[in-house]
Amino acid sequence: MRLPAQMWIGAALTLAFSALVLLSLVWTPHSVLELSISTKLQGPSPAHWLGTDHLGRDMLSMLMAGGRTSVAVALVAVGIGLGIGVPLGLIAAAWRGSLLDEVLMRGNDLIFAFPSLVIAILITATFGPSAVNAILAIGIFNIPVFARVSRGAALGIWQREFILAARVAGKTRLRISAEHILPNIANLLVVQATIQFSLGILAEAGLSYVGLGAQPPTPSWGRMLAEAQTLYYGYPRLAMLPAGCIIAMVLGLNLMGDGLRDMLDPRLRRVARQ
């Protein structure tokens, strides 16, 4: 199968940044806790390839460790959305038109009405700002997204002949959902998870930028942007480097999601052949 061009570009960007994030788990050029006021705001050099920030910390090390925070928050948040939203959507589709369906979907609509930033403010007002609370806020926001996607896709599968045959064979709705519906909508969920992962990185950066995400001394791309905003005119690289990482990572994930959609959707494959 020939992979779409955007799939190659997206995968290359995603893998490159993922490799740096994984490398930061075991090694960074310098400790992100290492402060050196005497070497602050230095330009690129053999000792500091991307220079140092306003506290003398190595920028490359900060970007690597900051990416680790952003990716971890987004990954766990998407996992929460998948783990809770998909079962809710499948249950709603299995009992379409019932009171259970109405309760589940109206509850999802209620959550969907609040942006992740508002949810984060509510959570942090109660428990305080932290990366864990950012995960909860983004994860809660992801639940109705996956519930809607899985329900909408499952409704179409429930009308197929093989589902009727499974019901005639005596299988329960939950068993049909797990054995027949979920495998047939898995490709759509993979694409949606890729998109939500990129949005999760943006959401984490936004929450950290306003002080509701990861707290010092834990590095984060969003907080690096916030710390650099007052120094932008004199030292633009302090803001451009984390901003470039966010843009490249999100672009790579979106391109990969588009490529997965083109590759997994049979209707789009037929159009491409024509």
Backbone bond lengths (Angstrom), bond angles and torsions (degrees), N, CA, C in turn:
res aa  C-N    CA-C-N  psi(-1)  N-CA   C-N-CA  omega(-1)  CA-C   N-CA-C  phi
1 M - - - 1.462 - - 1.539 109.42 -
2 R 1.330 115.00 129.38 1.460 119.52 -179.81 1.526 110.16 -80.35
3 L 1.336 116.37 124.16 1.455 120.62 -178.75 1.527 110.30 -80.61
4 P 1.355 117.75 141.06 1.471 120.32 177.71 1.526 110.91 -62.45
5 A 1.349 115.42 152.68 1.465 120.04 -177.78 1.521 111.87 -60.34
6 Q 1.357 116.83 -40.72 1.462 118.75 -178.58 1.524 111.87 -66.04
7 M 1.342 115.75 -23.69 1.462 119.94 177.01 1.516 110.33 -66.25
8 W 1.328 117.16 -43.01 1.466 121.43 178.81 1.528 110.84 -63.73
9 I 1.332 116.38 -46.26 1.468 120.26 -178.59 1.524 110.52 -64.34
10 G 1.340 115.46 -47.48 1.462 119.79 -179.91 1.512 112.32 -62.61
11 A 1.333 116.66 -42.37 1.459 120.19 -179.91 1.529 110.77 -65.56
12 A 1.335 117.24 -38.47 1.466 120.35 179.72 1.528 111.03 -63.81
13 L 1.337 116.65 -46.52 1.464 120.18 178.67 1.526 111.23 -63.52
14 T 1.319 116.26 -45.41 1.466 120.64 -178.12 1.519 111.43 -64.11
15 L 1.337 116.80 -44.43 1.462 120.29 -179.34 1.525 111.73 -66.59
16 A 1.337 116.71 -37.29 1.460 119.66 -179.94 1.532 110.93 -63.02
17 F 1.326 116.58 -47.38 1.463 119.55 -179.60 1.527 111.19 -72.62
18 S 1.326 117.42 -33.73 1.466 120.16 176.83 1.522 110.26 -63.80
19 A 1.347 116.76 -38.20 1.463 120.25 178.43 1.528 111.01 -63.34
20 L 1.345 116.97 -41.66 1.466 120.07 178.08 1.526 110.96 -64.44
21 V 1.335 115.68 -39.83 1.463 119.65 179.59 1.526 110.41 -64.71
22 L 1.320 117.03 -45.28 1.466 120.49 178.96 1.527 111.10 -65.02
23 L 1.329 116.77 -37.88 1.462 120.24 178.17 1.520 111.42 -63.38
24 S 1.351 116.02 -34.49 1.470 119.50 -178.55 1.525 112.39 -66.71
25 L 1.335 117.32 -17.17 1.468 120.22 177.77 1.521 111.82 -67.48
26 V 1.343 115.99 -27.32 1.465 119.39 -176.28 1.525 113.04 -118.79
27 W 1.362 116.25 -19.83 1.472 117.58 -176.38 1.518 110.52 -158.23
28 T 1.332 114.77 138.13 1.466 122.73 167.38 1.532 106.71 -136.67
29 P 1.336 118.24 151.89 1.477 119.33 -178.15 1.519 113.31 -54.59
30 H 1.329 116.37 -36.97 1.468 121.35 177.99 1.522 107.92 -140.64
31 S 1.318 115.64 160.13 1.458 119.88 175.89 1.528 109.72 -69.94
32 V 1.334 116.36 137.15 1.471 119.79 178.89 1.528 111.06 -74.21
33 L 1.321 116.71 -9.52 1.465 120.96 176.95 1.528 111.66 -94.74
34 E 1.325 115.95 -1.81 1.456 121.11 -176.64 1.529 110.44 -84.29
35 L 1.329 116.87 111.08 1.462 122.33 178.84 1.521 109.58 -101.62
36 S 1.344 114.62 141.36 1.462 119.28 179.08 1.527 107.96 -147.97
37 I 1.326 115.73 89.18 1.462 120.07 -176.38 1.525 111.61 -61.80
38 S 1.322 117.23 -28.36 1.470 120.05 -178.84 1.528 111.92 -68.87
39 T 1.343 117.52 -20.71 1.470 120.28 -179.83 1.529 111.59 -113.62
40 K 1.313 118.31 21.15 1.466 120.22 -176.85 1.531 111.19 -69.55
41 L 1.335 114.73 149.33 1.469 124.04 174.59 1.527 113.20 57.92
42 Q 1.323 116.64 30.45 1.460 120.14 175.71 1.526 110.23 -81.70
43 G 1.327 116.96 150.50 1.444 122.14 176.67 1.519 111.59 -78.12
44 P 1.322 117.55 179.12 1.464 121.31 179.11 1.523 111.85 -57.17
45 S 1.333 115.24 139.96 1.463 121.41 -179.02 1.524 107.78 -154.49
46 P 1.354 117.48 169.12 1.470 118.59 177.31 1.519 113.12 -58.22
47 A 1.332 117.94 -31.43 1.463 120.63 179.49 1.519 111.90 -78.17
48 H 1.322 117.06 -33.57 1.469 122.67 -179.66 1.531 107.68 -133.58
49 W 1.314 116.97 97.73 1.458 121.96 -171.34 1.526 113.45 -59.06
50 L 1.336 116.74 -33.84 1.465 120.60 179.57 1.524 111.67 -112.02
51 G 1.301 117.12 13.55 1.460 121.19 179.59 1.513 112.56 85.03
52 T 1.329 114.82 -169.94 1.466 121.15 -179.91 1.521 109.84 -125.05
53 D 1.339 115.65 161.81 1.462 119.97 -179.48 1.527 110.62 -94.73
54 H 1.335 116.65 -165.56 1.464 121.31 -174.67 1.518 113.28 -70.61
55 L 1.342 117.03 -10.37 1.462 120.61 176.48 1.527 111.77 -111.37
56 G 1.315 116.38 9.01 1.452 120.39 179.14 1.517 114.62 80.75
57 R 1.329 117.95 11.00 1.469 121.24 179.21 1.530 109.98 -80.10
58 D 1.320 115.55 146.02 1.459 121.06 -179.53 1.528 109.97 -68.84
59 M 1.338 117.43 124.30 1.460 121.45 -174.72 1.527 112.24 -66.95
60 L 1.324 118.30 -38.70 1.458 120.59 179.48 1.518 110.75 -62.65
61 S 1.324 116.14 -43.35 1.471 119.95 178.00 1.526 110.87 -63.67
62 M 1.328 117.14 -40.67 1.455 121.23 179.33 1.527 111.32 -64.40
63 L 1.335 116.73 -40.41 1.467 120.27 179.56 1.526 110.86 -66.69
64 M 1.321 116.99 -41.23 1.464 120.39 179.16 1.524 110.79 -64.32
65 A 1.327 117.14 -48.15 1.465 120.77 -179.29 1.527 111.20 -70.79
66 G 1.333 117.05 -34.94 1.459 119.90 177.13 1.513 112.17 -65.47
67 G 1.332 116.80 -37.06 1.458 120.32 175.27 1.517 112.02 -63.95
68 R 1.323 115.84 -35.67 1.470 120.11 177.26 1.519 110.72 -60.30
69 T 1.325 116.69 -42.88 1.465 120.50 179.13 1.517 111.04 -65.53
70 S 1.323 117.11 -48.40 1.458 121.02 -177.32 1.523 111.82 -62.25
71 V 1.331 116.37 -44.97 1.470 120.16 -178.87 1.523 110.73 -67.40
72 A 1.328 117.89 -40.88 1.464 120.52 -179.37 1.524 111.11 -63.71
73 V 1.326 116.96 -44.28 1.469 120.50 179.39 1.523 110.13 -62.09
74 A 1.336 117.35 -47.77 1.464 120.94 -178.40 1.523 111.37 -64.93
75 L 1.333 117.16 -39.94 1.460 120.99 -177.25 1.528 111.15 -65.74
76 V 1.323 117.07 -46.50 1.466 120.06 179.78 1.530 110.57 -66.82
77 A 1.329 116.82 -38.24 1.466 120.43 179.43 1.530 111.02 -63.61
78 V 1.335 117.36 -41.14 1.468 120.30 176.66 1.531 109.97 -65.84
79 G 1.331 116.95 -37.92 1.462 120.01 176.63 1.516 112.18 -60.87
80 I 1.343 116.87 -39.16 1.464 120.43 176.50 1.527 110.24 -63.68
81 G 1.341 116.25 -44.65 1.457 119.95 178.88 1.511 112.36 -60.85
82 L 1.337 116.79 -43.95 1.460 120.86 179.23 1.530 111.44 -66.75
83 G 1.327 115.99 -46.36 1.462 120.55 -174.29 1.513 114.15 -66.33
84 I 1.330 117.09 -29.05 1.468 120.53 -178.95 1.525 111.43 -105.67
85 G 1.327 117.42 -43.67 1.452 120.92 -174.66 1.515 113.93 -67.64
86 V 1.342 117.76 -42.41 1.468 120.53 -178.17 1.528 111.75 -63.95
87 P 1.348 120.48 -48.67 1.472 118.58 176.31 1.528 113.16 -58.94
88 L 1.338 116.94 -39.15 1.464 118.97 178.37 1.525 111.03 -63.00
89 G 1.343 116.86 -42.75 1.456 120.16 178.77 1.515 112.54 -64.55
90 L 1.340 117.13 -40.34 1.461 120.70 178.76 1.520 111.66 -66.03
91 I 1.327 116.80 -39.96 1.466 120.34 178.23 1.520 110.59 -65.67
92 A 1.341 116.62 -42.99 1.459 120.73 179.21 1.526 111.11 -61.49
93 A 1.346 116.75 -40.11 1.467 120.40 179.50 1.525 110.98 -69.26
94 A 1.334 116.36 -37.85 1.465 119.78 -178.96 1.527 111.86 -65.83
95 W 1.326 116.48 -32.80 1.472 120.91 178.65 1.535 109.89 -112.79
96 R 1.311 116.04 45.79 1.470 122.35 -177.29 1.524 111.16 -56.42
97 G 1.347 114.10 133.72 1.456 120.05 177.34 1.511 114.81 83.81
98 S 1.330 117.60 -5.68 1.462 120.78 -179.28 1.526 110.45 -87.22
99 L 1.323 115.21 173.34 1.465 120.33 176.86 1.527 110.74 -62.60
100 L 1.335 116.66 -36.42 1.471 120.59 178.83 1.523 110.52 -61.72
101 D 1.320 116.84 -43.57 1.457 121.80 177.68 1.525 110.71 -59.08
102 E 1.326 116.69 -46.29 1.464 121.01 -179.16 1.525 111.40 -63.08
103 V 1.324 116.95 -44.64 1.466 120.62 -178.58 1.530 110.52 -63.04
104 L 1.336 116.70 -46.00 1.464 120.07 -178.23 1.525 111.62 -63.82
105 M 1.321 117.40 -46.76 1.458 119.98 -175.00 1.530 111.90 -74.13
106 R 1.338 118.13 -35.65 1.465 118.59 176.22 1.524 110.61 -68.78
107 G 1.345 117.29 -33.44 1.457 119.52 174.06 1.522 111.58 -64.61
108 N 1.340 116.39 -39.67 1.464 120.19 176.04 1.521 111.42 -65.08
109 D 1.326 117.05 -38.37 1.464 120.47 177.72 1.525 110.62 -62.78
110 L 1.339 116.31 -37.48 1.457 120.36 179.18 1.526 111.12 -63.61
111 I 1.340 117.07 -44.30 1.463 120.48 177.92 1.520 110.37 -66.34
112 F 1.342 116.28 -40.36 1.455 121.28 -176.96 1.525 112.11 -65.46
113 A 1.343 116.49 -21.34 1.460 120.19 -178.80 1.523 112.25 -72.34
114 F 1.343 117.29 -17.32 1.459 121.39 -179.10 1.521 109.63 -105.36
115 P 1.333 119.15 120.35 1.467 120.98 175.72 1.524 110.89 -62.47
116 S 1.345 115.05 158.96 1.465 119.45 -178.39 1.520 111.85 -59.74
117 L 1.342 117.78 -31.71 1.462 120.26 179.91 1.523 110.65 -65.97
118 V 1.336 116.85 -41.21 1.469 120.27 178.19 1.524 110.27 -65.58
119 I 1.341 116.74 -42.79 1.461 120.22 177.54 1.525 110.33 -61.48
120 A 1.333 116.35 -40.55 1.464 120.30 179.13 1.520 111.15 -63.46
121 I 1.315 116.79 -40.74 1.468 120.12 178.85 1.525 110.18 -62.32
122 L 1.332 116.70 -42.33 1.466 120.67 179.16 1.531 110.82 -63.18
123 I 1.341 116.06 -42.78 1.466 119.95 -178.08 1.527 111.06 -69.53
124 T 1.334 116.10 -46.34 1.466 119.39 -177.56 1.525 111.94 -70.07
125 A 1.337 117.43 -27.72 1.462 119.89 175.39 1.523 110.81 -64.91
126 T 1.339 115.59 -27.10 1.463 120.50 -179.56 1.517 112.18 -92.33
127 F 1.338 116.58 -45.02 1.468 120.58 -172.02 1.525 113.84 -111.57
128 G 1.341 117.90 -9.95 1.453 120.79 -178.39 1.517 111.90 94.25
129 P 1.346 117.66 154.27 1.465 121.33 -178.44 1.524 111.84 -72.65
130 S 1.340 116.51 137.64 1.462 122.33 176.53 1.514 108.39 -170.57
131 A 1.336 116.03 167.18 1.462 120.68 177.74 1.525 110.87 -65.28
132 V 1.332 117.06 -35.62 1.470 120.40 179.36 1.523 110.66 -63.15
133 N 1.323 116.93 -42.78 1.459 120.09 179.28 1.527 111.43 -68.94
134 A 1.330 117.20 -31.50 1.464 120.21 173.95 1.521 110.44 -65.08
135 I 1.334 116.86 -39.61 1.469 120.89 176.25 1.518 110.24 -60.68
136 L 1.339 116.70 -45.36 1.466 120.38 179.84 1.525 111.21 -61.06
137 A 1.327 116.46 -44.21 1.466 120.07 -178.20 1.521 111.66 -63.58
138 I 1.336 116.80 -47.77 1.469 120.23 -179.26 1.524 110.29 -69.55
139 G 1.335 116.79 -38.49 1.466 120.21 179.36 1.515 112.32 -64.20
140 I 1.333 117.08 -42.58 1.470 120.52 178.02 1.516 110.54 -62.82
141 F 1.331 116.62 -38.43 1.465 120.30 179.07 1.534 111.10 -67.52
142 N 1.347 117.76 -29.20 1.460 121.30 -179.65 1.530 112.90 -75.72
143 I 1.320 117.48 -22.78 1.466 120.09 -175.69 1.534 112.06 -58.68
144 P 1.346 120.48 -53.67 1.469 118.76 179.61 1.516 113.89 -64.76
145 V 1.332 117.91 -27.33 1.468 120.11 178.09 1.524 109.97 -62.96
146 F 1.331 116.86 -51.52 1.466 120.13 -179.64 1.526 111.53 -70.46
147 A 1.331 117.70 -31.39 1.467 119.55 177.67 1.522 110.52 -64.38
148 R 1.327 117.28 -43.87 1.463 120.79 179.27 1.520 111.72 -65.23
149 V 1.327 116.24 -45.99 1.461 120.20 -178.32 1.528 111.10 -62.64
150 S 1.336 116.67 -47.47 1.464 120.24 -178.08 1.522 111.49 -67.01
151 R 1.328 118.26 -38.41 1.468 120.04 178.82 1.521 110.86 -66.24
152 G 1.333 116.68 -46.49 1.457 119.86 -179.18 1.520 112.42 -61.35
153 A 1.350 116.56 -42.18 1.457 119.60 179.18 1.524 111.70 -70.50
154 A 1.337 116.33 -37.11 1.467 119.97 -177.92 1.525 111.94 -68.60
155 L 1.320 117.82 -33.45 1.463 120.42 -179.26 1.525 111.27 -59.24
156 G 1.330 116.91 -38.74 1.461 120.10 178.10 1.529 112.20 -67.72
157 I 1.342 116.57 -36.69 1.471 120.29 -179.57 1.526 110.89 -69.85
158 W 1.330 117.24 -32.89 1.469 120.43 -178.32 1.529 111.91 -63.35
159 Q 1.319 119.23 -18.84 1.465 121.94 -179.63 1.529 112.59 -88.32
160 R 1.330 117.99 -2.87 1.463 121.10 -175.98 1.530 111.38 -78.03
161 E 1.340 115.54 157.02 1.464 121.05 -175.28 1.526 112.35 -66.54
162 F 1.339 117.54 -37.08 1.466 118.75 -177.83 1.525 111.98 -68.03
163 I 1.332 117.23 -24.59 1.463 119.64 174.41 1.530 109.83 -71.46
164 L 1.329 116.55 -40.35 1.469 120.27 176.02 1.521 110.41 -60.73
165 A 1.337 116.57 -40.44 1.460 119.79 178.31 1.528 111.28 -63.78
166 A 1.335 116.86 -38.59 1.465 120.67 178.56 1.526 111.08 -65.75
167 R 1.328 116.64 -37.70 1.466 119.71 178.70 1.525 110.72 -68.54
168 V 1.329 116.47 -39.55 1.463 120.29 177.41 1.527 110.54 -63.37
169 A 1.343 115.92 -33.17 1.469 120.05 179.27 1.524 112.48 -72.57
170 G 1.322 116.72 -6.24 1.462 120.42 175.12 1.509 115.44 96.34
171 K 1.324 118.51 10.18 1.463 120.54 178.98 1.524 110.33 -73.22
172 T 1.324 115.66 143.94 1.459 120.57 178.84 1.519 110.40 -76.04
173 R 1.322 116.45 165.56 1.467 120.57 -179.89 1.522 111.87 -63.39
174 L 1.321 115.96 -39.52 1.465 118.92 179.65 1.527 111.15 -65.97
175 R 1.321 116.87 -39.46 1.456 120.20 179.65 1.530 110.82 -68.04
176 I 1.318 116.11 -40.34 1.466 119.83 176.86 1.529 110.19 -62.64
177 S 1.329 116.28 -41.17 1.468 120.04 179.92 1.519 111.29 -61.79
178 A 1.336 116.23 -41.25 1.462 120.30 -177.36 1.527 112.29 -76.31
179 E 1.334 117.67 -39.60 1.467 121.00 -172.57 1.520 113.75 -90.71
180 H 1.328 117.61 -26.87 1.463 119.89 -173.27 1.535 113.39 -121.02
181 I 1.319 116.93 -43.06 1.468 119.48 -176.09 1.518 111.05 -73.24
182 L 1.335 116.66 -52.11 1.471 120.84 -175.43 1.532 112.81 -58.43
183 P 1.344 120.33 -46.72 1.472 118.41 178.49 1.525 113.11 -60.96
184 N 1.326 117.69 -29.89 1.462 120.19 -177.35 1.522 113.65 -81.75
185 I 1.327 117.43 -14.41 1.461 119.66 177.19 1.529 111.16 -112.27
186 A 1.344 116.89 5.54 1.470 120.55 -176.41 1.521 111.58 -60.88
187 N 1.347 117.45 -38.50 1.468 119.37 -178.80 1.519 111.58 -63.32
188 L 1.333 116.14 -39.31 1.463 119.87 178.02 1.526 110.81 -66.23
189 L 1.323 117.24 -37.80 1.459 121.07 -179.91 1.527 111.09 -68.54
190 V 1.325 116.96 -35.46 1.467 120.43 177.84 1.526 110.32 -63.19
191 V 1.331 116.10 -44.85 1.466 120.25 179.02 1.523 110.31 -62.93
192 Q 1.341 116.52 -45.30 1.462 120.31 -179.87 1.517 111.28 -64.21
193 A 1.334 117.40 -37.71 1.467 120.64 178.23 1.521 111.03 -63.37
194 T 1.333 116.65 -37.75 1.467 120.26 178.07 1.525 110.59 -63.50
195 I 1.332 115.60 -42.92 1.468 120.04 179.51 1.528 110.59 -65.87
196 Q 1.327 116.67 -44.34 1.463 120.25 -179.46 1.518 111.71 -67.01
197 F 1.333 116.59 -29.33 1.458 120.22 176.75 1.523 110.35 -63.92
198 S 1.342 116.00 -44.21 1.467 119.21 178.21 1.527 110.86 -65.46
199 L 1.331 116.81 -40.40 1.466 119.98 177.66 1.526 110.95 -66.49
200 G 1.341 116.21 -32.06 1.459 119.97 178.04 1.517 111.99 -65.80
201 I 1.336 116.74 -37.76 1.465 120.47 176.52 1.524 110.22 -64.38
202 L 1.332 116.72 -42.65 1.467 120.31 176.64 1.524 111.08 -63.05
203 A 1.338 116.47 -43.17 1.467 120.32 -179.14 1.521 110.62 -64.21
204 E 1.335 117.34 -41.75 1.464 120.14 179.13 1.517 110.55 -63.72
205 A 1.334 116.21 -41.63 1.463 119.54 178.86 1.522 110.62 -62.96
206 G 1.338 116.42 -41.06 1.460 119.96 178.62 1.515 112.46 -65.13
207 L 1.329 116.86 -42.72 1.462 120.19 179.72 1.532 111.18 -66.32
208 S 1.330 116.91 -41.04 1.469 119.78 178.09 1.524 110.79 -67.36
209 Y 1.325 116.44 -33.83 1.464 120.43 -179.77 1.526 111.06 -61.96
210 V 1.333 116.56 -38.57 1.470 119.60 -179.68 1.525 112.34 -92.64
211 G 1.346 116.66 7.25 1.460 120.15 174.28 1.509 115.42 87.67
212 L 1.360 117.92 15.20 1.462 120.59 -178.30 1.521 112.79 -105.26
213 G 1.325 117.32 -0.27 1.457 120.75 -178.40 1.514 111.61 -102.98
214 A 1.338 115.62 -137.52 1.465 120.97 -179.58 1.529 110.31 -60.13
215 Q 1.318 115.28 138.20 1.464 121.20 -177.11 1.528 110.72 -103.90
216 P 1.345 116.80 153.42 1.473 120.58 177.98 1.525 110.43 -55.15
217 P 1.333 117.89 143.52 1.471 127.38 8.22 1.533 114.20 -93.26
218 T 1.342 118.44 10.91 1.465 120.52 179.92 1.525 110.16 -66.77
219 P 1.328 118.86 122.37 1.470 120.06 -178.47 1.532 111.06 -72.08
220 S 1.314 115.54 152.83 1.458 122.13 176.57 1.523 107.94 -156.51
221 W 1.330 116.83 140.21 1.452 119.85 179.65 1.529 111.29 -59.02
222 G 1.317 117.64 -40.26 1.463 120.63 -179.66 1.513 112.61 -64.80
223 R 1.337 117.16 -42.01 1.461 118.87 179.97 1.524 111.16 -72.43
224 M 1.339 117.50 -30.06 1.464 119.87 174.62 1.525 110.25 -62.31
225 L 1.330 116.98 -38.11 1.463 120.59 175.39 1.524 111.16 -63.79
226 A 1.331 116.19 -43.83 1.459 120.03 -179.27 1.527 111.24 -63.07
227 E 1.339 117.16 -40.51 1.460 120.75 -179.18 1.530 112.12 -70.68
228 A 1.337 116.44 -25.24 1.466 120.17 -176.12 1.525 113.34 -90.70
229 Q 1.330 118.22 -8.95 1.463 118.85 -171.42 1.533 112.93 -65.46
230 T 1.319 117.69 -32.08 1.463 119.04 179.87 1.530 112.55 -79.63
231 L 1.333 116.63 -11.19 1.469 121.18 -178.61 1.524 111.81 -110.71
232 Y 1.334 116.81 12.13 1.459 119.70 -170.36 1.526 112.63 -61.68
233 Y 1.323 117.50 -45.13 1.469 119.57 -174.78 1.526 112.41 -68.51
234 G 1.302 117.19 -32.11 1.460 119.53 179.15 1.519 112.99 -87.78
235 Y 1.344 116.47 -35.45 1.465 121.46 -176.60 1.529 109.30 -135.72
236 P 1.332 118.17 72.35 1.468 121.10 -175.11 1.523 114.12 -62.70
237 R 1.342 117.64 -25.18 1.462 119.36 -177.38 1.529 111.74 -63.71
238 L 1.350 117.76 -26.91 1.465 120.52 179.94 1.526 111.45 -61.95
239 A 1.330 117.02 -31.62 1.463 121.20 177.00 1.520 111.85 -94.10
240 M 1.325 116.76 -35.08 1.463 120.11 -175.14 1.524 112.20 -69.01
241 L 1.321 117.78 -33.11 1.459 120.02 -178.36 1.535 112.36 -67.29
242 P 1.347 120.18 -53.19 1.472 118.29 176.70 1.521 112.61 -65.84
243 A 1.345 117.19 -35.50 1.467 119.27 177.50 1.522 110.26 -63.41
244 G 1.325 117.41 -40.95 1.457 120.76 178.14 1.522 112.14 -63.67
245 C 1.337 116.65 -38.07 1.467 120.24 177.63 1.526 110.78 -64.14
246 I 1.330 116.92 -44.24 1.466 120.61 179.09 1.524 110.30 -61.52
247 I 1.345 116.31 -47.24 1.468 120.75 -178.72 1.525 110.86 -61.67
248 A 1.328 116.98 -46.38 1.462 120.62 -177.38 1.530 111.51 -65.06
249 M 1.330 117.07 -42.35 1.466 120.62 -179.09 1.519 111.04 -66.37
250 V 1.327 116.77 -45.76 1.472 120.52 -179.67 1.522 110.38 -66.75
251 L 1.336 117.13 -41.60 1.466 120.21 177.82 1.526 110.69 -61.39
252 G 1.327 116.94 -44.64 1.459 120.15 179.46 1.520 112.39 -60.66
253 L 1.330 117.11 -43.48 1.466 120.73 -179.85 1.523 111.20 -67.06
254 N 1.332 117.39 -39.91 1.465 119.69 179.09 1.524 111.65 -67.17
255 L 1.328 116.98 -41.68 1.464 119.98 177.28 1.527 110.63 -63.84
256 M 1.322 116.37 -39.63 1.454 119.52 179.00 1.527 110.73 -67.33
257 G 1.348 116.78 -37.71 1.452 120.01 176.27 1.515 112.42 -63.42
258 D 1.345 116.61 -42.05 1.470 120.00 176.79 1.522 110.95 -63.78
259 G 1.326 116.36 -40.36 1.455 119.64 178.70 1.517 112.26 -65.51
260 L 1.340 116.98 -40.96 1.466 120.72 176.56 1.518 111.12 -62.42
261 R 1.323 116.62 -40.39 1.462 119.96 178.74 1.520 110.95 -62.22
262 D 1.329 116.64 -45.43 1.468 120.25 179.32 1.520 111.22 -64.77
263 M 1.331 116.49 -34.68 1.454 120.23 -176.40 1.526 112.50 -78.16
264 L 1.337 116.94 -35.28 1.458 120.78 -174.17 1.517 113.94 -92.35
265 D 1.333 117.68 -21.73 1.462 120.64 -178.76 1.534 109.22 -84.58
266 P 1.337 118.54 114.31 1.466 120.04 -177.54 1.518 113.31 -63.52
267 R 1.331 118.11 -30.08 1.463 120.36 179.74 1.525 110.77 -67.08
268 L 1.335 116.52 -40.65 1.460 119.76 177.71 1.523 111.69 -69.55
269 R 1.343 116.93 -31.90 1.463 119.38 176.86 1.522 110.80 -65.69
270 R 1.334 117.01 -38.95 1.469 119.97 179.19 1.525 110.05 -66.27
271 V 1.344 117.53 -39.76 1.458 120.27 178.51 1.513 110.32 -63.62
272 A 1.344 117.90 -40.75 1.467 121.89 -179.44 1.530 110.79 -63.14
273 R 1.348 117.59 -37.55 1.460 120.24 -179.39 1.517 111.45 -67.75
274 Q 1.346 115.67 -33.98 1.451 120.08 -179.59 1.539 111.35 -72.53
